[in-house]
Amino acid sequence: MLTKPKIRKNKTFCSLCREKKEPHYREVALLSGFVTERGKVVPKERSGLCAKHQRKVTLEIKRARHLGLLAFVSGL
């Protein structure tokens, strides 16, 4: 009896862990990469971040929005 070969997914590494960088609300260029055009935060499956950095990025996006550095919605 033949068995199906197991398919392995390539392990993606967190870009922030690799660069040893912590997100900050003043880094608008970095944070805007994790927000869609409609203003939603990109999930960690799409962003490739680890759980620790995903939580930190989400918090910093909310802080930047509150201070007016990052828009809630990019365009209407």
Secondary structure, 3 states (H helix, E strand, C coil): CCCCCCCCCCCCCCHHHHHCCCCCCCCHHHHHCCECCCCCECCHHHHCCCHHHHHHHHHHHHHHHHHCCCCCCCCC
